[in-house]
Amino acid sequence: MFADSAKIFISSGKGGDGHVSFRRELYVAAGGPDGGDGGKGGDLVFEVDKGINTLNDFRHIRKYCAGDGKPGSKKRCHGADGADLVVKVPEGTVIREAETGKVIADMSYGCKREVVLKGGRGGKGNMHYATPTMQVPKYAQPGKPGRSLNVVLELKTIADVGLVGFPNAGKSTFLSRVSNAKPKIANYHFTTLQPVLGVVDLEDTDGFIIADIPGLIEGASGGAGLGHDFLKHIERTRVFIHMVDAASTEGRDPLNDINIINNELESYNRGLLDRPQVIAANKTDVFYGTEEETVITLLREEFEPKGIKVFPISAVSGRGVKELLYYVKELLDKTGREQVIFEKEYKEDNMDFPDEPYTIEYDTKEKIYVVEGPRIEKMLGYTNLDSEKGFNFFQKFLRTSGIIKELEEMGIEEGDTVKMYGLVFDYYK
C-alpha cells in the first residue's frame, strides 16, 4: 500500500547533568571542585533519501528519539554527547507540527538535511561555580531537557506537469507512451491509488517530469473519496494537462468533467487555477464520422477563449501526442523554473520556557497562593534553589515573567505564603 502521509512523535536528547566532585590528591587538603560538564543531547535530524519514494516505514515505527547526553564526572571529565538521530524521508516530504499544521520544513529542492529539534544543552559541573566567596560549591547545573513534538509528514510529488482527469480517461496509457514510467494499464472503473512519475524526453530541447495524479471525483476537495490524499500531489506542479475521454466511451460529458475538476482545484487551493492548463481530448481513435469534429469544436469554443488550448489525441495510437508535448514545454518555459516551496512557519523555541502556561490561584481553605503550570515546573527543575545564585535567578524569573505582578494584583501582602509544586515561600517586597 502506497503511503503518502504519517503522524509520528519525535524528540531530541536531554543534556547530561553537570557533576559535583572535588579534587582529592595526596598532600592536597582542598583541591577544589573538579566536576565535569554533561554532554549535549542528540539532535533530531531529517534527511532526504532519494532511494525512498513512500512513507510506508512510518506506519510501523511512530516514535523517533535522539540519544541523551551523558553526565559529567570527576577530574573535569566531560560527559559524552548524545547520538543524533537521522530520520530518512523521500524528497518532497513536508513536515508539519501536528496541532497547528504549521510547516516545520519542506524537504525538497535545496533542502536535503534539516535539524528539526536541537538536543538539550549539557549542564555545567561544579568546577564552574567556584568564587572567592564560594570555594566549595556543592551544586551543579542539570542538563537542559530535549524537545519533543508530534509531527505530520506529507509527501507532495515533485513534478513539472500534473496529469489530471477522471478515472479511465486514459492517463496511464498516455504516461506510458510519453515517458519512462510503467503504470498498470487496464479498463479499470476505479482509480490508480498512487501518483506515478515519468520523465518526458523531447528532441532538441530539455525534457520535463510529468505525474499521473490519481483520478479525481466531484467533492474531492471536501474529502470525498481519497480527494485530499490525491490533491496534495498537484501543489508543486507548474502546468496541468486535463485528460478527458472525448469520445464519451463511458457516457461522461468531457466539458462537464473539465469544469468539475477545475472547481475541485479551486476549492482546494485558489492559486492552482492561475497555473497554465491544456486539454488533451483523448480516445479520438474511436470516433465515428463527424463526431470528432463536433466534440473538439465544442471544447475549443468553451475553453480556448479562456486561454486553454485543446489538442485532439489518441494515447493508444500516438496521434497528436508530439504536438501536445511540445506545447506543454512552451508553457513550462514561459512560466519559468520557479519552484513551489512551502515556507517554514514553525520555529523551534530555544529560549528557556517563555511560552509555557501557568496559573495563579488563591486557596481560601489553606490561605495560600498556588502557582502551577509547565512553565513553573520546568523552571524549578532547571534551577538549583539551594544555591544563592540559583535562588536569585529564580526570583528574577518570577519578576520578568510577570508572576510577581499578577500576585500583587491579586492582593498578596508581605508574609503571605506562596506554594509552587511542594515548595513553600513567604512573600516579601
Secondary structure in CASP SS format (residue, H / E / C, confidence):
PFRMAT SS
TARGET T0000
AUTHOR 0000-0000-0000
METHOD secondary structure of the structure
MODEL  1
M C 1.00
F C 1.00
A C 1.00
D C 1.00
S E 1.00
A E 1.00
K E 1.00
I E 1.00
F E 1.00
I E 1.00
S E 1.00
S C 1.00
G C 1.00
K C 1.00
G C 1.00
G C 1.00
D C 1.00
G C 1.00
H C 1.00
V C 1.00
S C 1.00
F E 1.00
R C 1.00
R C 1.00
E E 1.00
L C 1.00
Y C 1.00
V E 1.00
A C 1.00
A C 1.00
G C 1.00
G C 1.00
P E 1.00
D C 1.00
G C 1.00
G C 1.00
D C 1.00
G C 1.00
G C 1.00
K C 1.00
G C 1.00
G C 1.00
D C 1.00
L E 1.00
V E 1.00
F E 1.00
E E 1.00
V E 1.00
D C 1.00
K C 1.00
G C 1.00
I C 1.00
N C 1.00
T C 1.00
L C 1.00
N H 1.00
D H 1.00
F H 1.00
R H 1.00
H C 1.00
I C 1.00
R C 1.00
K E 1.00
Y E 1.00
C E 1.00
A C 1.00
G C 1.00
D C 1.00
G C 1.00
K C 1.00
P C 1.00
G C 1.00
S E 1.00
K C 1.00
K C 1.00
R C 1.00
C E 1.00
H C 1.00
G C 1.00
A C 1.00
D C 1.00
G C 1.00
A C 1.00
D C 1.00
L E 1.00
V E 1.00
V E 1.00
K E 1.00
V E 1.00
P C 1.00
E C 1.00
G C 1.00
T E 1.00
V E 1.00
I E 1.00
R E 1.00
E E 1.00
A C 1.00
E C 1.00
T C 1.00
G C 1.00
K C 1.00
V E 1.00
I E 1.00
A E 1.00
D E 1.00
M E 1.00
S C 1.00
Y C 1.00
G C 1.00
C C 1.00
K C 1.00
R E 1.00
E E 1.00
V E 1.00
V E 1.00
L E 1.00
K C 1.00
G C 1.00
G C 1.00
R C 1.00
G C 1.00
G C 1.00
K C 1.00
G C 1.00
N H 1.00
M H 1.00
H H 1.00
Y C 1.00
A C 1.00
T C 1.00
P C 1.00
T C 1.00
M C 1.00
Q C 1.00
V C 1.00
P C 1.00
K C 1.00
Y C 1.00
A C 1.00
Q C 1.00
P C 1.00
G C 1.00
K C 1.00
P C 1.00
G C 1.00
R C 1.00
S E 1.00
L E 1.00
N E 1.00
V E 1.00
V E 1.00
L E 1.00
E E 1.00
L E 1.00
K C 1.00
T C 1.00
I C 1.00
A C 1.00
D C 1.00
V E 1.00
G E 1.00
L E 1.00
V E 1.00
G C 1.00
F C 1.00
P C 1.00
N C 1.00
A C 1.00
G C 1.00
K H 1.00
S H 1.00
T H 1.00
F H 1.00
L H 1.00
S H 1.00
R H 1.00
V H 1.00
S C 1.00
N C 1.00
A C 1.00
K C 1.00
P C 1.00
K C 1.00
I C 1.00
A C 1.00
N C 1.00
Y C 1.00
H C 1.00
F C 1.00
T C 1.00
T C 1.00
L C 1.00
Q C 1.00
P C 1.00
V E 1.00
L E 1.00
G E 1.00
V E 1.00
V E 1.00
D C 1.00
L C 1.00
E C 1.00
D C 1.00
T C 1.00
D C 1.00
G C 1.00
F E 1.00
I E 1.00
I E 1.00
A E 1.00
D E 1.00
I C 1.00
P C 1.00
G C 1.00
L C 1.00
I C 1.00
E C 1.00
G C 1.00
A H 1.00
S H 1.00
G H 1.00
G C 1.00
A C 1.00
G C 1.00
L C 1.00
G H 1.00
H H 1.00
D H 1.00
F H 1.00
L H 1.00
K H 1.00
H H 1.00
I H 1.00
E C 1.00
R C 1.00
T C 1.00
R C 1.00
V E 1.00
F E 1.00
I E 1.00
H E 1.00
M E 1.00
V E 1.00
D E 1.00
A C 1.00
A C 1.00
S C 1.00
T C 1.00
E C 1.00
G C 1.00
R C 1.00
D C 1.00
P H 1.00
L H 1.00
N H 1.00
D H 1.00
I H 1.00
N H 1.00
I H 1.00
I H 1.00
N H 1.00
N H 1.00
E H 1.00
L H 1.00
E H 1.00
S H 1.00
Y H 1.00
N C 1.00
R H 1.00
G H 1.00
L H 1.00
L H 1.00
D H 1.00
R C 1.00
P C 1.00
Q E 1.00
V E 1.00
I E 1.00
A E 1.00
A E 1.00
N E 1.00
K C 1.00
T H 1.00
D H 1.00
V H 1.00
F C 1.00
Y C 1.00
G C 1.00
T C 1.00
E H 1.00
E H 1.00
E H 1.00
T H 1.00
V H 1.00
I H 1.00
T H 1.00
L H 1.00
L H 1.00
R H 1.00
E H 1.00
E H 1.00
F H 1.00
E H 1.00
P H 1.00
K H 1.00
G C 1.00
I C 1.00
K E 1.00
V E 1.00
F E 1.00
P E 1.00
I C 1.00
S C 1.00
A C 1.00
V C 1.00
S C 1.00
G C 1.00
R C 1.00
G C 1.00
V H 1.00
K H 1.00
E H 1.00
L H 1.00
L H 1.00
Y H 1.00
Y H 1.00
V H 1.00
K H 1.00
E H 1.00
L H 1.00
L H 1.00
D H 1.00
K H 1.00
T H 1.00
G C 1.00
R C 1.00
E C 1.00
Q C 1.00
V C 1.00
I C 1.00
F C 1.00
E C 1.00
K C 1.00
E C 1.00
Y C 1.00
K C 1.00
E C 1.00
D C 1.00
N C 1.00
M C 1.00
D C 1.00
F C 1.00
P C 1.00
D C 1.00
E C 1.00
P C 1.00
Y C 1.00
T E 1.00
I E 1.00
E E 1.00
Y E 1.00
D E 1.00
T C 1.00
K C 1.00
E C 1.00
K C 1.00
I E 1.00
Y E 1.00
V E 1.00
V E 1.00
E E 1.00
G C 1.00
P H 1.00
R H 1.00
I H 1.00
E H 1.00
K H 1.00
M H 1.00
L H 1.00
G H 1.00
Y H 1.00
T C 1.00
N C 1.00
L C 1.00
D C 1.00
S C 1.00
E H 1.00
K H 1.00
G H 1.00
F H 1.00
N H 1.00
F H 1.00
F H 1.00
Q H 1.00
K H 1.00
F H 1.00
L H 1.00
R H 1.00
T H 1.00
S C 1.00
G C 1.00
I H 1.00
I H 1.00
K H 1.00
E H 1.00
L H 1.00
E H 1.00
E H 1.00
M C 1.00
G C 1.00
I C 1.00
E C 1.00
E C 1.00
G C 1.00
D C 1.00
T E 1.00
V E 1.00
K E 1.00
M E 1.00
Y C 1.00
G C 1.00
L E 1.00
V E 1.00
F E 1.00
D E 1.00
Y C 1.00
Y C 1.00
K C 1.00
END
